[in-house]
Amino acid sequence: MQKLVRSDRHQHKRKPRRPWLLLFKLTLGVGLLGLCAAGILLLYLWQAELPLADSDRNSQLINSKGETIAVFSDGGKNRESVELANISPWLVKATLATEDRQFYNHFGFDMKGMARAALVNLKEMGTVQGASTLTQQLARNLYLSHERTWSRKIKEAMYTAQLEMKYSKDDILRMYLNEIYYGHGAYGIEAAAQMYFGKPAKDLSLAESALLAGVPKGPTYYSPFNHMKNAKDRQRTVLSAMVTTGEITQQEADQAYEAMLKFQSPKQQSPTDKAPYFRDYIRNVIVGELGFDETLLEHGGLNIYTTLDPDAQQAAEAAVASELGNAPELEAALISIDPRNGYVKAMVGGANYKESQYNHVFASTRQPGSSFKPIMYLTALSSRKMTSASRFSSQPTLFHYDDNRKTYSPKNFGDKYLGDIDMRQAIAASDNIYAVNTILTVGAEQVIEMGRKMGITSSLQAVPSLALGTSPVSPFEMATAFAVISNQGRSIKPVAVLKITDASGRVLYEAKPAKNEQVVEPSAAYVLTHLMESVFETGGTGNRVSNEIKRPVAGKTGTTSTDAWLVGFTPELSTAVWVGYDKGKTLGTTESRKAAPIFAKYTEKALEKVPPKIFPIPDGVVSVYIDPETGLLATKDCPDKKLEVFVQGTEPTEFCSAHGEGEPEPLPPPAEKEKKESHSWWNDLKRWWMD
């Protein structure tokens, strides 16, 4: 019995456990689970979409040809992307030698560098050192902040893996070089090359490339604009790295370091700054007028389709630069609107955006001078109180107004007086005495009312000097008002934003079709246009630029002691040009003559692909021959005759008798017949030439 019990005890005795076997099984299980988890994570990362990059979230400004000309960002970023083939090989080699020598051999992570950084961070109990590859830096720049936290590191690792999975090495390198910050608002190597050296990235030399490759490590500290010694020291480090990697020899490195570099002036405007004043204007329209949230504008990925014509804008910037290039502190503004639809085609708000962001196009503190007179003359013509043949004596005059309680004594420029003149002569010579006679005839309040209808929103004072443009008005208002004259008396509110879509193409805003409001009869607008063409003829104040303009154009100059203007139009463009100083400095003779050449150069260049067109003749216009001395209908005995236009019903009916009782000069065909014939471009051209 005892043996049986002892036997059972031996039978149920447990075998000793083997710890190493359990550990192996546990390790294997954990490893398999880890591999599964890693596989699931990699599969997830492969299928998951990368977040929208910060640069991609910036809203885009698009011109009339569908080209992106600017982005909206709260940092005023200067950015222009290029393909890898359009980047200097020296810059690529310098960047890789300095930032990531194993770039083409790793999968986004430098394991040795990470291990070394991890030991340092563990020792310091914080994240004080990193070993980021180009891919990691790209992930951080595109999707994350630059704070040093573990959570950010985890996200960075995930985005790095996704970038390596979804893009080729060349694509990652291209994105990196287009994204990295080079200081002074320049993001990407193209913007940096233009800003520092005034050349495209593909043309960078070894010396230039080595210097730029060193800047991103500390854009402020290593900027040659801020610290040239630091920049050169860093350039030497980059060149040494390239020697180490075998990209260049020591001799090439020494020669590159000693090479004299030609930098751009830090104040010189970068060629990548396209229509900056227009961009700021659009921002105000979108946020202030259309009610979009500014955060949505900055980071909503909006596509903003505008009316800006790139050819006209380039012509405007070139015209302003050509006249202001050697005039320090002199400012200018140019605004051009298509009178047929109200589209803003070009805008230059100042001489240099980097030096002053103030947009003079909307400056409502400058006196328009005589350029305001056409608004008054349109009032006179449309009221039928005056015609193109109305005459006043141009001589020193003391005017009485306000029931004879006040007096006003204007003078002509240079104290030049022309005697008895008509409206055409008064407009061409910009006669002030005739202008004050006109405003006292039609009434200052009526002139103000006309100005309001034409788009003048600034305060206008109902005094005789209003005729001489003493009430400040912005260039934008002047271009808007003159567009009414060009558009046969129809007013169209200017428009610059046509459509706004979100990143997915959904339309968030679309401009309504422009409304044409007839604010003055077409015949009066045409008669005034015909008179204003004389400004560019012999004896006119714009005659000195007439040789530069090869098409029918009407306009008016304006000059005060501090402001020079030329506001004019063709059938396609209404343009206001202003020149002056910000600090109220008096204009010299040379400066006061710069507005007209800017207008002429811009108009011809902006319309160089558009055939010249005459201004169409509407119903209600008649042409008759008059005697220039009397303003009466000319007879065959009148030694001089000129063909003049009138609003139908206001033409003179009395024949001139000052030169005898000869037979009346035959009248030209009525306006209705002229209008029908105007379908022939040859007849239009002949009529324009004969007039």
Secondary structure, DSSP 8 states (H G I E B T S, - for coil): -HHHHHHHHHHT------HHHHHHHHHHHHHHHHHHHHHHHHHHHHHS-----HHHHSEEEE-TTS-EEEEE-TT--EE----GGGS-HHHHHHHHHHH-TTTTTSSS--HHHHHHHHHHHHHHTS-------HHHHHHHHHH------HHHHHHHHHHHHHHHHHS-HHHHHHHHHHHSB-STTEESHHHHHHHHHSS-GGG--HHHHHHHHHGGGSTTTT-TTT-HHHHHHHHHHHHHHHHHTTSS-HHHHHHHHHS------TTS--TT--SHHHHHHHHHIIIIIS---HHHHHHS--EEEE---HHHHHHHHHHHHHHHTT-TTEEEEEEEE-TTT-BEEEEE-SS-TTT----GGG--SS--GGGGHHHHHHHHHHHTS--TT--EEES---EEETTTTEEE----GGG---EEE-HHHHHHHT-HHHHHHHHHHH-HHHHHHHHHHHT--S----SGGGGGT-S---HHHHHHHHHHHHTTTEE---B-EEEEE-TT--EEEE------EE-S-HHHHHHHHHHHGGGGSTTSTTGGGGGG--S--EEEEEE-SSEEEEEEE-SS-EEEEEEEETT-----HHHHTSHHHHHHHHHHHHTTTS--------TTEEEEEE-TTT-SB-BTT-S--EEEEEETT-S--SB--TT-S--B------HHHHHHHTTSHHHHHHHHHH-
